[in-house]
């Protein structure tokens, strides 16, 4: 094979090795991933707040506290 072919093959191999290495280095979340994670966390927090302030959960917690305070010593 010719010298040019060997040089081109070596250069192309080095190029793809560099690209694979660059794709493997994931050092953190990108801006979009960070924004989606933040929105998801906020959504979960809102759902948790709604459940905890609902009438059924509030009533159950109140009855548990009342039973605990009215217990005999």
Secondary structure, 3 states (H helix, E strand, C coil): CCHHHHHHHHHHHHHHHHHHHHHHCCCCCCHHHHHHHHHHHHHHHHHHHHHHCCHHHHHHHHHHHHHHHCCCC
